[in-house]
Amino acid sequence: MKPNEENVYWMAVAHLPRWTHERINRLIVRVIHDHKLTWEDFFSMSSDQWDSILDFTPAEKLDLENARKDLPRLSFLAEQLFHEGFQLIPLSYPEYPKLLKENLKLKYAPPLLYVKGRAEILQRAAIAIVGSRKSGEAALAFTREVARRAVSSQKVVVSGFARGVDQEALSAALEAGGKSIIVLPQGILTFTSGFKKLYSSIVKGDLLVLSTFFPKAAWDVGLAMARNAYIYGLAHEIYVAESDFKGGTWQGATEGLKKNRNVYVRVPGPGEKNANQHLIEMGAKPVDALGLPFGKSYHA
């Protein structure tokens, strides 16, 4: 089977409606690893034969039947992605980033990645720099400094391309001659203006754009919140420039702390009103304006 033909099946499986990532990933394991089948084999089976693969509910079988009927439409989309230079990286492929799989496990790891750029960037050591869209100058200066230090250490900078910290991290990394990954809150085919703006960096191999959502999915608040987990999941270290007490930065940082991730938080200056100090009190590691750690004796 040609790669773009196989991608048709991967898209059908990865975006099964109402299915959690965990349920989809367990199906992938059963079909690909346990039964050594291709997706073409699986979708050639009857509904009754599927029961030998996994214990499906009637609703799940209906979803799979609908996915089978949708294969012709998805084939046109797969052709478009192929001809426009996009690459699909399924969970079972060696190109899938190991760190993302390790951090999110089968329960939360996205079954399929859509990327544009050099996929090998996904295998490099990386840090995430995150923060509010309305972060102040101290947070933006911190972001620039941490990004530059990451580049000097040959680390990739991961961000979400939102206003504020995200775009500052991207610009600083590229200006310093480094590599960066943008994780989109939308389908990769809807990022048209972004690709035009960032074309040079992508062609040079300095930038990879990644999405986990259906290729034509429009920007959505829910998708923006969901993609934060992937930003954090792709990084060995997480640097928080500025966080509110709610929203994606807060959610990602607190989840990271629960999972014993390396979360570094800029110590807020006098008069700053943000949640940085609270995150430090919750166990995040305090760092100074240069992103360097304080001693263990640090107290606000």
N, C-alpha and C positions, 0 to 999 in steps of 0.2 A: 504493500500500500504506500502511495506517495505521502510525504509528510503533510501536505495541506489536506489530503483526504482523511488522514487520521485525525487531524485537528477538528474536523467536522464532528466526529464522535466525542472528542474531548470537550468541545463547547456544549454539546447536548447534555453531557453528564455533569459538567462543572456548574451549570446554571439551572439545575432541576429546581423548580419552584417549591418553596416551603421546606426544602431539605436543608438541614444544617450542614456545615462543613464536615463535622464529625461523621454524619451518616454517609455523605458522599465519599469521604476518604476511606471509610470502611468498605464501601462497595468497590472502590479502586483496588484496595488490598486484596479483596476476595477474587476479583476478576483477573487482575494483572499478575499478582504474586502467587496466590494460592492455587488458582485454577489454570494459570498460564494461558489465558485466553486473550485475544484481541477484542477491541470494542466492536469490530465488525462481526466477530463470532457471537458476542453477547447479544447484539441487536438483531442477529439472525435467528435467535432462539424464540420459541413461543413463550407466551406469558406463563404457562405452566412450567416450562423448563427453567425459567428464572428462579423458581423455588429451590432448585438445587444449588444455587449460588448463595442466596441469602433469604432470610425469612422476611419477605416483603408484606406490607399491609396492602389492602385493596387500593387505598389512595396512592400509595407509592407505585404500584403497578400501573395505575392510570397515568401517573406522571411519566413513567418510562414509555408507555405506549404513545403518549403525546410527543415525547421527545423523539421517538422513532419517526413519527409522522412529520416532525419538523426538520428532519435531516436535509431534505432538498433545499429548504430556505437557508439553512446554515451553511450549505455547501457554497452558495453564492458569497456569503460573508467571509468564509474561509479563503476563497479566491481573492477577494478584495484585500484582506489582510496580507496575504502572500505577495500580491503584486505591489502593495504599498510599502513593503519592506518590514513588516512587523513579524516578530517571532513569538510563538506560543511555547511555554515551558510547563508541561504538566508535572504534577507532584512526583510521579514515578521516574522522571528523567534525571540523569546525572547532572544536568545543567541547573536543576532546581537548587536554590541556595540552601546549603545544609543548616546554616544558622537559623534561618526562618523556620525550618522544620523542627529543629531542636527547641527553639524558644516557644513555639506555638503548639507543638505536638499535633497529633491527628485531630484533636478536638477543634482546633481553631485555624490550622494552616490552610490557606486558600488552595483549592485543588488545581488551579490553573493560573498562570501568570501570562500577561500580554506585555511584551517589551519592545522598545525600539532603542537601538544602540548596541554596544558591545556587551554581550551577556556575561562575559568573564568578569566584568566589574562586580557582579553579584557574589563572587567567590572571595572577594578581598575583605580584609579587616575593615570594619566600618563603625562610625559613630553617628548617632542621631542628635541633632540640635533642634530643640523644640521650644515653643513659646507662644504667647498670645499674639493675635493679629495687631493689637494696639500697644505693644510693648514700648517702653520708653527708651531713650537714647542709651542709658546704661546697659540695658539688656541687648540692644543692637550692637553696641561696642563689644560686649562680651561675646556675642555670636560671631562677630568678625574675627576676634582673637582666637577663639576655640577652633573655628574653621581653618584658619591659617596654620595653627599648631597641628591640627589633624593632617593637613596636606604635607607638612614637613616631616611627619611620621609615616607617610605613605598610606594614610587611612582615607577611605572614602567617606564623604559626608552625605548623609541621608536626610531628606526633608520632604515637606508636603506641598511646596509651591504656593502656600497661602501668603497673604500680605504679612509684612512684619518680619518676624524671626526666620520663617521658612525661606523667603526670597533673599533675605540678607545672608543666610548660610550658603545658599546656592551661589550667589554672586561672589562672595568672598572666596569660596573654594575654587571656583573656576578662574577667578582673577589671580589666584596664587598658583595656578598651573596644576591643580589637583583634579580628582575625579569626584563625581557626585551622582546620586540617584534621586529622582523625583518619584514619589508615590502619589498617584492621582486619586482624587475623590470622585471619579467619573470614568466612563468608558474611554478606552484609548483612542477611538476614532473621533471623539468629540473634542479632542485637545488640539484642534487644527491651528488656531492662532499661536498656541504655545510652541508647536513644532516649527512654525515659520520663524518665530523669534529665536529659538534655540538650535536651529538647524546646524549652524557651524560647529557648536560644541558637540552635538551628536555625531556628526560626520568625523570629527577629529578623534572621537573615541573617549572624550572626557565626560560625557553625560549619558546616562541610561534613564529612560522614562518607562515607568512600570504602572500597570493597572491590574486589578484582580476582578474587575466588574465586567458585565456584559459589554462588548465593544462599543455599542451605541447608547449606553446609559448616560443620561444627562447628569450634570452636577446636582447633588442632593445633600441636604444636611446629614441625613442618615448615613450616606456613603462617606461623607467627610469624617464622621465619627468612627465609622468602621475601619477606614484605612489607617487610622492612627495606630492600631495594633500592628499593622504591617511595617510602619515606619520603625516602631520600637523593636519589632521582631527581626528586622534586618541588621540591627546594630549590636555590636559588642558592648558599647557604652552609650548611656543616654545623658545628655547635658540639657538641663532646663534653664533657659535664660530668664523666663518670667512666666509665672502661672497664676491664673485666677483660681478661685475656689470651686469652679465648675468648668465644664467644657473638655475638649479633647486633650489638652496638655495635662490638666489635673487628672483626668481619668487614666491616661497612659502612664503618668508618673506613679500614681498610687497602685495601679495594677502591677507595674514593674517592681515596686517595693515588695508587694505581696509574694512575688515570684523570685525574690532575692536577686533581682537584676542590679547591675551597677548603674545607679542613678545619681548623677552629680547635679547639685543645685547651686546656682549663684547666690551668695549671701546678699540679701537686699541692703541697700544703703539707707541712711537715716531718712525717715519720712516716706519711704516707698510703701505703697499699699498694694500688696500682692500676697500670694499664698506661699512664696518661697520659703520663709522661715518655718511655716507649718509643715512643709514637706521635709525639711531638715529634722524637725522634731519627731517626725514619723519614721526617720531612719535613713533619709537620703544623705549623701556625703556632701558636706559644704565645700564650695570652691570659691576662690577669689575672682576678681574682675578679669584675670587672665585665664581662668579655668583651672588654676592650680589648687591642690587640696590644702586645707588648713590642717593643723595638728589635731590630734584626738582631744586635746583639751579645749577645743573651740567652744565658746559660749557667746550667744548674742548679747 
